[in-house]
């Protein structure tokens, strides 16, 4: 395969081999210019002076007398001008100004590149917006908001004119103004350089300034344009790939009498095209690695073209070992590097700081960042201690004084209430210096490159802010940092003509490869579709000849098909599970390939998915060796709790983790109060009320006294267990009132029981009980222990009560089949009541009880009593008394459970479990 640039270099050399120094070549990009230089090295076989080769932007700069101003510099200059042109009481701060100024500057660029008459254009724009306002309000009287809105549109023409004057005085211009000035200087430049031979190579979509300049060069007679398009797309009147070049061929006067070069016929040649659907972006990156590994592709003749450049990171990780050399043409976006995101996170955390406190999730976001962990690796113990304190105190908002123990945190979490922006940027630069020292010690060259990119960004921001003073708060700094870091790239050192080439779609202009892999060919990505980052309405764009989404889609259609023209192997990947950020369905470009295939194109469509191991996951099993049996013995002698035994019934592995290994759930800050914490508060409040009444009969007067203390006591226990009531807001405030309502409703329930004539004597409150459980076959004692919420005597019947702040129903405490009690964890509430009954029986010798649950969510059900249930035909007979027979039956069932626990031949076998409500 002979590439387009190779053909061009040979054609030009054949015409000017004796005087290449007099030739000027202009290409769409610097990348294409580099490749063309290499092609001349291969073409020219004698010593010769090279032709002058420009990228189009450099050439425009050559024609214009002004210097291009950077995008961020332009924002600062525009803001200074905006403040001069706007009354002080109407001025917006820099943060809000950036929100609309970036879009407006893009529109200014487009207006100038397309040589739009600004007076007429801005008059029409204002009239349209004024009509819109009248249409929606249908009144001539306008509110202040509407007047300010219209004033912005009215002032756009003023901003446009004054900004150009302001920049011109400094010898500066934004890109559109540079094109406009180059267009004005074009004739003089052509006359001055009439002895030169010009070649414009590989262009497609030209703005109006470029079209006029190119035609002026053609009319001068010393210029040739080499287009690059296949005959198929040029001849088809509706194909988007040829939209622009068909227009130039049919409308430019020059081509009425001259040939239109280069028109090729490579696209219809034999090609292998694979269209592969893969799930998600990472799936595409992994599959590209698979293509490179499993196909015999020559790396130096292969290109990976990323329509979505966020795939770059997973792609680099997915390249197979067989790829020894790879060149990333577009550079790596600094915004996607660990250092770029670290400072983005840090500025966001600083912006979120409120009244001298830090939101705990913000602290965790910083501390969990790998950059922070590397910076503080020598202070790991102190950081762990700090996080532990935050968790223990349940500090949702952490005050500054908690962060004073570690000196390095002064930079990460500054304690200044109203920071000066120059100092904030200095802090970032100081952080960069500290990180530089760390990475130097580790000899981490890649991260040092990332760090240098961040240094350049903050250094630039510091210079601009020193000059203009526009950044006055953290949110403005963060916004302008985000805008700057998006433009910054880390340029990797590589050979542009050697190894595997990785690039974005625009970098592929004029380049040809035998094998091409194109990713993210989805609607909304390739092509981008109806994105509208502009203040200019669609109808006004059409009326003034500005490009719309139609023209922008045609640009990407051209690039897509141009990549396919000379390629022999093509792999087109798309995301089968897109979302709003990753584009839509399969691209129309894929449908065009498959619905109108060429005769010599071998097209294969397939969907690739990751290999999934369909084998059932093997459940863990832990054999009971002597060490484990000894540990079980210690637990037994200390006492099994009802909860530990129900954990064993539910899943022996949970029992092993919690009771044997002593592993507890990680203690974390409860931003929203957890259900068990709310239960603790209710239990503690009721214990405070009822503990002094042990041995006494409950009276209406007791309940009246309790009711008077509800507010104070719930508040006290809430503060002790969770956090100060003064700090409560949102759901936590609601939970606080729910806790009070639970207590008040319960006291009302108690009062109703007394009014019905119930004689209630409080025997025990939150009673800790421990008793030996006889187990045959064991040569050591086994104990059962528990904390009984409440034991009372009601009308000469002892009743055991278990409080539940969650919901509970009668089916939770009914037993149909006794063996299921130790096999099915759904009977955990009945199991707990029977354990408490057995413990009270062992302690007191009593053998007749009732037992039940009081559910604070279901108080209308009263005391939900334990019951054994026998089914006889269609009848169900319930027995609510826990008597000698029930206790005996339960003792045998419990003994069987404990014997199973100590059976050395029966391993602790993990169960497939569902989540049960406790």
Number of C-alpha atoms within 10 A of each C-alpha: 11 10 16 21 24 20 14 19 20 17 13 17 18 12 10 15 14 11 14 17 15 15 20 18 22 24 25 20 20 17 19 23 22 16 17 22 18 16 19 19 15 12 16 15 8 8 7 13 11 16 19 15 20 21 18 20 17 15 16 22 17 14 20 22 16 20 17 20 17 12 16 18 14 20 20 21 18 24 20 16 16 19 14 11 14 12 9 9 6 9 14 14 15 23 19 13 16 20 11 12 17 19 15 19 22 16 18 24 19 20 23 22 23 22 21 19 11 15 10 11 17 20 14 13 18 19 14 15 16 17 12 12 18 14 10 8 13 11 9 8 10 14 10 9 9 13 13 13 14 17 12 13 20 18 14 17 20 14 20 18 13 16 22 16 14 15 21 16 10 10 13 20 26 23 24 22 24 25 27 24 21 23 24 15 15 21 15 11 16 17 11 10 11 14 11 14 20 21 22 21 23 22 20 21 18 15 17 21 21 19 15 17 19 19 16 17 23 19 12 12 11 16 19 18 20 18 19 22 27 21 16 17 22 21 11 13 11 11 16 21 25 25 21 18 21 19 11 18 17 11 11 12 13 16 13 11 7 9 10 16 13 17 16 16 13 19 23 17 14 16 22 15 23 17 20 21 24 23 16 16 23 17 22 27 24 19 22 22 19 14 15 21 15 10 8 8 16 14 19 19 17 23 26 22 23 25 22 19 18 14 17 22 15 15 22 15 11 18 20 16 10 9 15 10 14 21 20 21 19 20 17 19 21 24 25 17 18 16 24 22 17 19 21 17 17 20 21 17 20 20 15 15 19 12 10 14 17 21 16 19 14 18 17 11 14 19 18 11 16 13 18 16 15 14 18 17 12 10 14 13 10 14 19 12 11 16 19 15 14 19 17 14 17 20 20 19 20 18 18 16 10 13 19 13 12 13 10 15 15 15 14 20 18 16 19 11 11 8 14 14 20 17 11 20 18 16 16 21 19 14 17 20 15 13 20 18 13 15 18 12 9 9 11 12 11 11 18 19 17 21 23 16 23 26 18 14 20 21 16 16 21 21 12 17 18 13 10 14 15 20 24 16 17 22 18 20 24 21 19 20 22 18 16 20 21 14 13 18 17 20 16 15 11 14 14 18 14 14 19 23 25 24 21 20 21 17 19 25 22 25 19 23 24 23 23 24 22 24 28 32 29 25 21 21 20 25 24 18 16 12 10 11 11 15 13 16 13 14 11 14 14 11 9 15 15 20 15 17 15 12 15 17 18 20 20 21 20 24 18 22 19 23 25 23 21 27 24 19 19 22 20 19 28 30 27 22 15 19 11 7 8 18 23 22 17 21 20 15 18 17 11 11 15 16 8 8 13 15 10 12 17 13 16 12 13 11 13 15 14 10 6 6 7 6 6 6 7 7 10 11 14 14 13 18 11 10 9 17 17 13 14 19 17 14 17 21 14 15 20 21 21 21 16 18 24 25 19 24 23 24 20 21 21 20 22 21 12 15 20 16 12 10 12 9 7 7 11 14 20 17 15 15 17 12 11 13 14 20 17 16 24 24 19 16 24 23 16 14 19 20 16 12 17 16 13 13 15 20 15 14 10 15 18 13 11 20 15 11 14 20 15 12 20 22 21 16 21 23 16 13 15 23 20 13 17 9 11 15 12 8 12 19 16 12 19 19 15 14 24 21 14 17 22 18 16 18 20 15 15 18 19 13 14 15 12 8 9 15 16 21 20 21 20 20 22 18 16 12 15 20 17 16 21 15 19 11 8 12 7 12 14 21 19 21 20 20 16 23 19 21 24 24 20 15 12 10 13 20 23 25 23 21 18 20 20 16 13 21 15 15 16 18 24 21 19 15 10 13 14 14 22 20 14 13 24 21 19 24 26 24 25 21 24 25 22 27 26 26 24 21 18 16 13 9 10 14 19 17 21 23 24 24 25 23 22 23 14 16 17 11 15 16 18 22 25 27 23 19 16 14 10 8 6 5 8 12 10 15 14 15 19 23 16 15 12 15 19 14 13 20 18 13 17 22 17 15 20 19 15 14 18 19 13 15 10 13 17 22 15 19 15 8 9 9 8 9 11 15
